Amino acid sequence: MSEEFLKAMAQSIVDGEAEVAADLARQSIEVGMDPLDAITKGYVAGVNEVGDSYACGNVFLPELVMAGEAMKAAIAVLEPELKRKGTSREILGRVVIATVEGDIHEIGKSLVGTMLTAAGFEVYDLGVNVSADQIIAKAEEVGADIVGLSALLTTTMVRQKEVIEAMDKKGMRKKTRVMVGGAPVTRDWVQKIEADGYSEDAVGAVNMAKSLMKES
């Protein structure tokens, strides 16, 4: 497959062009390109480039969100083709993510989900305003390696603590790690509630998830 095609895929993510990303994905299927190659050698290269630029302060949150949307559009086209061919990507781990009960902030959490999917995690995004019981039930159902809890309000941060305490009671913490995130979350808070990790942004969340999987 031509390097130019893969470069165009990566560029569509860098530019945050969801329609272009999806069109290229469709073209790749038409010409018989391995969907796994399209994802890993094409689009993920773009995600990594945006992630690196974001970490260096060269791009900002809106660009990161647009890159995430473009990645989502490409994966939506390629995932059915992957399943049809029976080749599934190597899964780094299973992650259940949600914005905690009482909180309806979506963007950061969705972006983390998209970036984790792009990196090779199997992600179950439960949405916003999700109760501890719902989060725990899903984690048990899918055998989650990691639970990711987002909270954007100081008033809803306590829900992160409640989920962790409920998981402790069920003896889930030996097998399932907990990552927390959101604007008001600090390292002190993470230590206080005994979470396994936290990140300030989606790029960091992927790195944190990878390192938690190495520890487990």
C-alpha positions as CSV (number, residue, x, y, z in Angstrom):
1,M,0.0,0.0,0.0
2,S,1.4,3.4,-0.9
3,E,3.0,5.5,1.7
4,E,1.1,8.4,0.3
5,F,-2.2,6.9,1.2
6,L,-1.1,6.2,4.8
7,K,0.3,9.7,5.1
8,A,-3.0,11.2,3.9
9,M,-4.8,9.1,6.6
10,A,-2.5,10.5,9.3
11,Q,-2.9,14.0,7.9
12,S,-6.7,13.8,8.0
13,I,-6.4,13.2,11.8
14,V,-3.9,16.0,12.2
15,D,-6.2,18.3,10.3
16,G,-9.3,17.1,12.3
17,E,-11.1,16.4,9.0
18,A,-13.7,13.7,10.0
19,E,-15.2,13.4,6.5
20,V,-11.9,13.1,4.8
21,A,-10.8,10.4,7.4
22,A,-14.0,8.4,6.7
23,D,-13.6,8.8,2.9
24,L,-10.1,7.5,3.0
25,A,-11.2,4.6,5.2
26,R,-13.8,3.7,2.6
27,Q,-11.3,4.0,-0.2
28,S,-8.9,1.8,1.6
29,I,-11.6,-0.9,1.9
30,E,-12.3,-0.6,-1.8
31,V,-8.7,-1.2,-2.8
32,G,-8.4,-4.1,-0.4
33,M,-6.0,-2.6,2.1
34,D,-5.8,-4.4,5.4
35,P,-8.0,-2.4,7.8
36,L,-5.6,-3.1,10.6
37,D,-2.8,-1.5,8.6
38,A,-5.0,1.5,7.9
39,I,-5.6,2.0,11.6
40,T,-2.2,1.3,13.0
41,K,0.1,2.6,10.2
42,G,-2.2,5.4,9.0
43,Y,-4.6,6.9,11.4
44,V,-2.8,6.1,14.7
45,A,0.3,7.9,13.3
46,G,-1.8,11.0,13.1
47,V,-3.2,10.6,16.6
48,N,0.3,10.2,17.9
49,E,1.5,13.3,16.1
50,V,-1.4,15.4,17.5
51,G,-0.8,14.0,20.9
52,D,2.9,14.9,20.8
53,S,2.0,18.4,19.5
54,Y,-0.5,18.8,22.3
55,A,2.0,17.7,24.9
56,C,4.4,20.3,23.6
57,G,1.8,23.1,23.7
58,N,1.7,23.5,19.9
59,V,-1.9,22.5,19.5
60,F,-4.8,23.1,21.9
61,L,-7.9,21.3,23.1
62,P,-10.2,22.2,20.2
63,E,-7.7,20.6,17.7
64,L,-7.4,17.6,20.0
65,V,-11.2,17.2,20.1
66,M,-11.4,17.5,16.3
67,A,-8.6,14.9,15.8
68,G,-10.5,12.6,18.2
69,E,-13.7,13.0,16.1
70,A,-11.8,12.3,12.9
71,M,-10.3,9.1,14.4
72,K,-13.8,8.1,15.6
73,A,-15.1,8.5,12.0
74,A,-12.4,6.4,10.5
75,I,-12.7,3.6,13.1
76,A,-16.5,3.6,12.5
77,V,-15.9,2.7,8.8
78,L,-13.1,0.2,9.4
79,E,-14.3,-1.7,12.5
80,P,-17.1,-3.6,10.6
81,E,-14.5,-4.6,8.0
82,L,-12.1,-5.8,10.7
83,K,-14.9,-8.0,12.2
84,R,-15.9,-9.2,8.7
85,K,-12.3,-10.3,8.1
86,G,-12.1,-11.9,11.5
87,T,-8.9,-10.0,12.3
88,S,-9.3,-8.1,15.4
89,R,-6.6,-5.8,16.8
90,E,-4.6,-7.0,19.7
91,I,-6.4,-5.6,22.7
92,L,-4.2,-3.9,25.3
93,G,-6.9,-4.0,27.9
94,R,-10.6,-3.5,28.6
95,V,-11.6,-0.1,29.9
96,V,-15.0,1.1,31.3
97,I,-15.2,4.9,31.3
98,A,-18.0,7.2,32.6
99,T,-18.7,10.7,33.9
100,V,-19.9,10.2,37.4
101,E,-23.4,10.6,38.8
102,G,-24.6,14.2,38.9
103,D,-22.1,15.4,36.2
104,I,-23.0,15.8,32.6
105,H,-19.6,16.9,31.1
106,E,-18.9,14.9,28.0
107,I,-16.1,16.2,25.9
108,G,-13.0,15.2,28.0
109,K,-14.3,11.8,28.8
110,S,-15.3,11.1,25.1
111,L,-11.9,12.2,23.9
112,V,-10.2,9.9,26.4
113,G,-12.4,7.0,25.1
114,T,-11.5,7.8,21.5
115,M,-7.8,8.0,22.2
116,L,-7.8,4.8,24.2
117,T,-9.7,3.0,21.3
118,A,-7.1,4.4,18.9
119,A,-4.3,3.1,21.1
120,G,-5.8,-0.4,21.0
121,F,-7.9,-0.6,24.1
122,E,-11.4,-2.0,24.1
123,V,-13.5,0.8,25.5
124,Y,-17.0,0.8,27.0
125,D,-18.2,4.4,27.3
126,L,-21.2,4.5,29.6
127,G,-21.8,8.3,29.0
128,V,-22.5,10.9,31.6
129,N,-24.3,11.0,34.9
130,V,-23.6,7.3,35.6
131,S,-24.2,5.8,39.0
132,A,-21.6,3.8,40.9
133,D,-23.8,0.7,40.6
134,Q,-24.0,1.0,36.8
135,I,-20.2,1.5,36.5
136,I,-19.4,-1.5,38.7
137,A,-22.0,-3.8,37.0
138,K,-20.5,-3.0,33.6
139,A,-16.9,-3.5,34.9
140,E,-17.9,-6.9,36.2
141,E,-19.8,-7.9,33.1
142,V,-16.9,-7.2,30.7
143,G,-14.0,-8.1,33.0
144,A,-12.6,-4.6,32.9
145,D,-8.9,-4.1,33.6
146,I,-9.4,-0.4,34.1
147,V,-12.3,1.9,35.2
148,G,-12.0,5.5,34.2
149,L,-14.0,8.1,36.2
150,S,-14.4,11.7,35.0
151,A,-15.7,14.6,37.1
152,L,-15.6,18.2,36.1
153,L,-17.2,19.7,39.2
154,T,-15.8,19.8,42.8
155,T,-19.3,18.8,43.9
156,T,-19.2,15.5,41.9
157,M,-15.6,14.6,42.6
158,V,-16.8,12.8,45.7
159,R,-18.6,10.3,43.5
160,Q,-15.2,9.1,42.3
161,K,-14.4,8.2,45.9
162,E,-17.8,6.4,46.3
163,V,-17.1,4.2,43.2
164,I,-13.7,3.3,44.5
165,E,-15.0,2.5,48.0
166,A,-17.8,0.3,46.5
167,M,-15.2,-1.5,44.3
168,D,-13.1,-2.1,47.4
169,K,-16.0,-3.6,49.3
170,K,-16.5,-6.0,46.4
171,G,-12.8,-7.0,46.3
172,M,-12.5,-5.7,42.7
173,R,-9.4,-3.6,43.2
174,K,-6.9,-6.5,42.9
175,K,-8.0,-7.0,39.3
176,T,-9.4,-3.7,38.2
177,R,-7.4,-0.4,38.3
178,V,-9.1,3.0,38.7
179,M,-8.0,6.1,36.7
180,V,-9.6,9.4,37.5
181,G,-9.7,12.7,35.7
182,G,-11.3,16.1,35.3
183,A,-10.4,19.7,35.9
184,P,-10.7,19.8,39.7
185,V,-8.8,16.5,40.2
186,T,-5.4,16.9,41.8
187,R,-2.6,14.5,42.9
188,D,-3.6,15.0,46.5
189,W,-7.2,14.0,45.7
190,V,-5.9,10.9,43.8
191,Q,-3.9,9.9,46.8
192,K,-6.7,10.6,49.2
193,I,-9.2,8.4,47.4
194,E,-6.5,5.8,46.6
195,A,-7.0,5.8,42.9
196,D,-4.4,4.0,40.8
197,G,-3.7,6.9,38.5
198,Y,-4.8,10.2,37.0
199,S,-4.1,12.4,34.0
200,E,-4.7,16.0,33.1
201,D,-5.5,15.2,29.5
202,A,-6.4,12.5,27.0
203,V,-2.9,11.9,25.8
204,G,-1.7,11.4,29.4
205,A,-4.6,9.1,30.0
206,V,-3.5,6.7,27.3
207,N,0.0,6.6,28.7
208,M,-1.3,6.1,32.2
209,A,-3.6,3.2,31.0
210,K,-0.6,1.6,29.3
211,S,1.5,1.8,32.4
212,L,-1.3,0.4,34.6
213,M,-1.6,-2.6,32.2
214,K,2.1,-3.2,32.6
215,E,1.8,-3.3,36.4
216,S,-1.1,-5.7,36.4
